[in-house]
Structure formats: structure tokens, C-alpha cells
Amino acid sequence: MFNVKIVRAQSTYQFTDRLLLRNITEFSTFDDTVDLNLLVTYRVNVGTVFYGGYDDHYQQADRLGNDVDGDGIDDPFLLTQDFRRTNRAVFMKVQYLFRY
């Protein structure tokens, strides 16, 4: 009934024993999306870690609807199969171990 393919690639590079970079890229044929994720991790000690990341999502423009360029006017004759950004996020997180 469904023919869905999801291709996912994950790579991790460790610069030092404390600094780490991770990349996850994913493509789904279900709704023609591409997801890109980057995460930088820095470990101060065993219980304290700083995280910084970037998350980006793209979708094939003809799957977004009739408003391809986002101006609020339907564009039925300007359909394209290029990927358009649907959302983006930048985040930071701090993890700290409280000992008592």
C-alpha cells in the first residue's frame, strides 16, 4: 500500500576527548523532506556538558501547497520541485551534575 524510503546518515567526529561534533541527515520519500541536524558537545567534566545545535528542515516545494513563494497568493502554474526551508532552529543546553 505504501512505498516509503527513509535514508538516514549519521556521522560523528571527536576532536578531543571533550569536544564532539555530530551530524544527522535524513531524507524521506513519504512527504519529500530533508532534515539536517548538527550538534556540538563540550564536556567540562563527567557531570557538566554544554550542547549547541542547529536543526534545519526542507520540503519539496510542490508538496507545500499552491503558495510556493510564500506571498499569500496561490501560484498554480509556478510549481517547482526545488526544496524550500520549512523551519529552522538554533538551540543551546547546559547539563550540570549537582553533588551533595
Contact map, one row per residue, 1 for C-alpha under 8 A:
1110000000000000000000000000000000000000000000000000000000000000000000000000000000000000000000000000
1111000000000000000000000000000000000000000000000000000000000000000000000000000000000000000000000000
1111100000000000000000000000010000000000000000000000000000000000000000000000000000000000000000000000
0111110000000000000000000001110000000000000000000000000000000000000000000000000000000000000000000000
0011111000000000000000000001110000000000000000000000000000000000000000000000000000000000000000000000
0001111100000000000000000111100000000000000000000000000000000000000000000000000000000000000000000000
0000111110000000000000000111000000000000000000000000000000000000000000000000000000000000000000000000
0000011111000000000000011110000000000000000000000000000000000000000000000000000000000000000000000000
0000001111100000000000011100000000000000000000000000000000000000000000000000000000000000000000000000
0000000111110000000001111000000000000000000000000000000000000000000000000000000000000000000000000000
0000000011111000000001110000000000000000000000000000000000000000000000000000000000000000000000000000
0000000001111100000111100000000000000000000000000000000000000000000000000000000000000000000000000000
0000000000111110000111000000000000000000000000000000000000000000000000000000000000000000000000000000
0000000000011111111110000000000000000000000000000000000000000000000000000000000000000000000000000000
0000000000001111111110000000000000000000000000000000000000000000000000000000000000000000000000000000
0000000000000111111100000000000000000000000000000000000000000000000000000000000000000000000000000000
0000000000000111111100000000000000000000000000000000000000000000000000000000000000000000000000000000
0000000000000111111100000000000000000000111100000000000000000000000000000000000000000000000000000000
0000000000000111111110000000000000000001111000000000000000000000000000000000000000000000000000000000
0000000000011111111111000000000000000001110000000000000000000000000000000000000000000000000000000000
0000000000011110001111100000000000000111100000000000000000000000000000000000000000000000000000000000
0000000001111000000111110000000000000111000000000000000000000000000000000000000000000000000000000000
0000000001110000000011111000000000011110000000000000000000000000000000000000000000000000000000000000
0000000111100000000001111100000000111100000000000000000000000000000000000000000000000000000000000000
0000000111000000000000111110000001111000000000000000000000000000000000000000000000000000000000000000
0000011110000000000000011111000001110000000000000000000000000000000000000000000000000000000000000000
0000011100000000000000001111100111100000000000000000000000000000000000000000000000000000000000000000
0001111000000000000000000111111111000000000000000000000000000000000000000000000000000000000000000000
0001110000000000000000000011111110000000000000000000000000000000000000000000000000000000000000000000
0011100000000000000000000001111110000000000000000000000000000000000000000000000000000000000000000000
0000000000000000000000000001111110000000000000000000000000110010000000000000000000000000000000000000
0000000000000000000000000011111111000000000000000000000000110010000000000000000000000000000000000000
0000000000000000000000000011111111100000000000000000000011110000000000000000000000000000000000000000
0000000000000000000000001111000111110000000000000000000011100000000000000000000000000000000000000000
0000000000000000000000011110000011111000000000000000001111000000000000000000000000000000000000000000
0000000000000000000000111100000001111100000000000000001110000000000000000000000000000000000000000000
0000000000000000000000111000000000111110000000000000111100000000000000000000000000000000000000000000
0000000000000000000011110000000000011111000000000000111000000000000000000000000000000000000000000000
0000000000000000000011100000000000001111100000000011110000000000000000000000000000000000000000000000
0000000000000000001111000000000000000111110000000011100000000000000000000000000000000000000000000000
0000000000000000011110000000000000000011111000001111000000000000000000000000000000000000000000000000
0000000000000000011100000000000000000001111100001110000000000000000000000000000000000000000000000000
0000000000000000011000000000000000000000111111011100000000000000000000000000000000000000000000000000
0000000000000000010000000000000000000000011111111100000000000000000000000000000000000000000000000000
0000000000000000000000000000000000000000001111111000000000000000000000000000000000000000000000000000
0000000000000000000000000000000000000000001111111000000000000000000000000000000000000000000000000000
0000000000000000000000000000000000000000000111111000000000000000000000000000000000000000000000111000
0000000000000000000000000000000000000000001111111100000000000000000000000000000000000000000001111000
0000000000000000000000000000000000000000111111111110000000000000000000000000000000000000000001110000
0000000000000000000000000000000000000000111100011111000000000000000000000000000000000000000111100000
0000000000000000000000000000000000000011110000001111100000000000000000000000000000000000000111000000
0000000000000000000000000000000000000011100000000111110000000000000000000000000000000000011110000000
0000000000000000000000000000000000001111000000000011111000000000000000000000000000000000011100000000
0000000000000000000000000000000000001110000000000001111100000000000000000000000000000001111000000000
0000000000000000000000000000000000111100000000000000111110000000000000000000000000000001110000000000
0000000000000000000000000000000000111000000000000000011111000000000000000000000000001011100000000000
0000000000000000000000000000000011110000000000000000001111100000000000000000000000001111000000000000
0000000000000000000000000000000011100000000000000000000111110000000000000000000000111110000000000000
0000000000000000000000000000001111000000000000000000000011111011000000000000000000111100000000000000
0000000000000000000000000000001110000000000000000000000001111111000000000000000111110000000000000000
0000000000000000000000000000000000000000000000000000000000111111100100000000001111110000000000000000
0000000000000000000000000000000000000000000000000000000000011111110100000000001110000000000000000000
0000000000000000000000000000001100000000000000000000000000111111100000000000000000000000000000000000
0000000000000000000000000000000000000000000000000000000000111111111100000000000000000000000000000000
0000000000000000000000000000000000000000000000000000000000001111111100000000000000000000000000000000
0000000000000000000000000000000000000000000000000000000000000101111100000111001000000000000000000000
0000000000000000000000000000000000000000000000000000000000000001111111111111000000000000000000000000
0000000000000000000000000000000000000000000000000000000000001101111111000110011100000000000000000000
0000000000000000000000000000000000000000000000000000000000000000001111100000000000000000000000000000
0000000000000000000000000000000000000000000000000000000000000000001111111000000000000000000000000000
0000000000000000000000000000000000000000000000000000000000000000001011111000000000000000000000000000
0000000000000000000000000000000000000000000000000000000000000000001001111100000000000000000000000000
0000000000000000000000000000000000000000000000000000000000000000001001111110000000000000000000000000
0000000000000000000000000000000000000000000000000000000000000000011100011111000000000000000000000000
0000000000000000000000000000000000000000000000000000000000000000011100001111111000000000000000000000
0000000000000000000000000000000000000000000000000000000000000000011000000111111000000000000000000000
0000000000000000000000000000000000000000000000000000000000000000000000000011111000000000000000000000
0000000000000000000000000000000000000000000000000000000000000000000100000011111100000000000000000000
0000000000000000000000000000000000000000000000000000000000001100010100000011111110000000000000000000
0000000000000000000000000000000000000000000000000000000000011100000100000000011111000000000000000000
0000000000000000000000000000000000000000000000000000000000011100000000000000001111100000000000000000
0000000000000000000000000000000000000000000000000000000000011000000000000000000111110000000000000000
0000000000000000000000000000000000000000000000000000000001111000000000000000000011111000000000000000
0000000000000000000000000000000000000000000000000000000001111000000000000000000001111100000000000000
0000000000000000000000000000000000000000000000000000000111100000000000000000000000111111000000000000
0000000000000000000000000000000000000000000000000000000011100000000000000000000000011111000000000000
0000000000000000000000000000000000000000000000000000000111000000000000000000000000001111100000000000
0000000000000000000000000000000000000000000000000000011110000000000000000000000000001111110000000000
0000000000000000000000000000000000000000000000000000011100000000000000000000000000000011111000000000
0000000000000000000000000000000000000000000000000001111000000000000000000000000000000001111100000000
0000000000000000000000000000000000000000000000000001110000000000000000000000000000000000111110000000
0000000000000000000000000000000000000000000000000111100000000000000000000000000000000000011111000000
0000000000000000000000000000000000000000000000000111000000000000000000000000000000000000001111100000
0000000000000000000000000000000000000000000000011110000000000000000000000000000000000000000111110000
0000000000000000000000000000000000000000000000111100000000000000000000000000000000000000000011111000
0000000000000000000000000000000000000000000000111000000000000000000000000000000000000000000001111100
0000000000000000000000000000000000000000000000110000000000000000000000000000000000000000000000111110
0000000000000000000000000000000000000000000000000000000000000000000000000000000000000000000000011111
0000000000000000000000000000000000000000000000000000000000000000000000000000000000000000000000001111
0000000000000000000000000000000000000000000000000000000000000000000000000000000000000000000000000111
